[in-house]
Amino acid sequence: MTQNLLSLTLSDEDVAAVNAALSDLESRLSGLLALDNATRRQITKMGDKSEAFVRQTLTVLEQNPDIVPPALGLPEAQADLVAMDRLRPVLSRLQRLTERVADSEMALGSDLMNTALEGYGLLKVSGRNRGLEGAAEALGARFARRGARPVAVPAG
């Protein structure tokens, strides 16, 4: 039975418009940072509980400027909080969209693989007397086991 999880048509104009929108996003978000794995592991992270602590601390510091030395960088921290609050909804939308794109790509690949497997089965059975044995054999190489020993053919 044929599987069809998704039927999707993207015109050249659609792809061009999406790429233009992505280019616009990339240019508007040019200040974003890409961390390497080592930095990602090393930096202090702010989780949900820590976020409440951070927000409360910044509020108390803002209300008591006489105890805050300039070297602490409170204005920069306040700007970082504003930027994070603006970036989060964008991240949420991008994550949802990325998940849908990835799921759609997976569904299309699954549809294609199922059709190819059914077609390969047809070639093996119905293609025998139609000169398609070579094509079926070549396609069957996809299923060859790695490291399998070749079968010895007796001489003679």
C-alpha positions in Angstrom: 0.0 0.0 0.0 1.4 3.4 -1.0 2.2 5.9 1.7 1.6 9.6 1.2 2.2 11.5 4.4 2.7 14.8 2.6 2.1 16.3 -0.8 3.9 19.6 -1.0 4.5 21.9 -4.0 7.1 24.6 -3.8 7.4 26.8 -6.8 10.6 28.5 -7.8 9.0 31.8 -6.7 8.1 30.3 -3.3 11.7 29.1 -2.8 13.1 32.5 -3.9 10.7 34.3 -1.5 11.6 32.1 1.4 15.3 32.5 0.6 14.9 36.3 0.4 13.0 36.3 3.8 15.8 34.2 5.3 18.4 36.6 4.0 16.5 39.5 5.5 16.3 37.6 8.9 20.0 36.9 8.7 20.9 40.5 8.0 18.6 41.8 10.8 20.0 39.3 13.2 23.6 39.8 12.2 24.7 40.5 15.8 23.9 36.9 16.8 26.7 34.8 18.3 27.8 31.3 17.4 29.4 29.5 20.3 31.9 26.7 19.9 31.3 23.5 21.9 34.0 24.2 24.5 32.5 27.6 25.3 29.0 26.2 25.4 30.2 23.7 28.1 32.2 26.3 30.1 29.9 29.3 30.4 27.5 29.9 33.3 24.0 29.1 32.2 20.7 30.6 33.2 17.9 28.2 33.7 14.3 28.9 34.7 15.0 29.2 38.4 18.1 31.2 37.8 16.2 33.6 35.6 13.9 34.6 38.4 17.1 35.2 40.5 18.7 37.3 37.8 15.6 39.5 37.3 15.1 40.1 41.0 18.8 40.9 41.5 18.8 43.4 38.6 15.7 45.0 40.0 17.2 45.4 43.5 20.5 46.7 42.0 18.5 49.3 39.9 16.6 50.4 42.9 19.9 50.8 44.9 22.3 52.5 42.6 24.5 53.7 45.4 25.8 50.2 46.1 26.5 49.4 42.4 30.0 50.0 41.2 30.3 51.1 37.5 32.6 48.1 36.8 29.6 45.7 37.5 28.1 46.7 34.1 24.5 47.0 35.3 23.4 49.0 32.2 24.8 46.3 29.9 23.1 43.6 31.9 19.8 45.5 31.7 20.2 45.8 27.9 21.0 42.1 27.7 17.8 41.3 29.5 15.8 43.5 27.1 17.5 41.8 24.1 16.8 38.4 25.5 13.1 39.2 26.1 12.9 40.4 22.5 14.8 37.4 21.0 12.8 34.7 22.8 9.6 35.0 20.8 11.6 35.0 17.6 13.5 31.9 18.7 10.2 30.2 19.6 8.7 30.8 16.2 11.9 29.8 14.4 12.1 26.6 16.4 8.5 25.7 15.6 9.1 26.5 11.9 12.3 24.5 11.9 10.6 21.5 13.5 7.8 21.6 10.8 10.4 21.9 8.0 12.4 19.0 9.5 9.2 16.9 9.9 8.1 17.7 6.4 11.5 16.7 5.0 11.3 13.5 6.9 7.8 12.7 5.7 8.7 13.4 2.1 11.8 11.1 2.5 9.6 8.4 4.0 7.1 8.7 1.2 9.9 8.4 -1.3 11.6 5.5 0.5 8.3 3.6 0.7 7.6 4.1 -3.0 11.2 3.1 -3.9 11.0 -0.1 -1.8 7.7 -1.1 -3.4 9.1 -0.3 -6.8 12.2 -2.3 -6.1 10.0 -5.3 -5.1 8.1 -4.9 -8.4 11.4 -4.9 -10.3 12.6 -8.0 -8.6 9.4 -9.9 -9.3 8.0 -8.5 -12.5 11.2 -7.3 -14.2 12.7 -10.7 -14.5 11.6 -11.4 -18.1 11.9 -7.8 -19.2 15.6 -7.3 -19.1 15.5 -5.5 -15.7 17.5 -8.1 -13.7 20.7 -5.9 -13.9 18.8 -2.9 -12.7 17.3 -4.8 -9.8 20.7 -6.3 -8.9 22.3 -2.8 -9.0 19.5 -1.4 -6.8 19.9 -4.4 -4.4 23.4 -3.3 -3.6 21.8 -0.9 -1.2 20.8 -3.9 0.9 24.2 -5.7 0.9 25.6 -6.2 4.3 28.8 -4.5 5.2 31.6 -6.9 6.0 29.7 -9.9 4.6 32.0 -12.4 3.1 31.7 -13.1 -0.6 30.2 -16.5 -1.4 32.8 -18.9 -2.8 31.9 -20.2 -6.2 33.1 -23.7 -6.9 35.5 -24.0 -9.8 34.5 -26.0 -12.7 
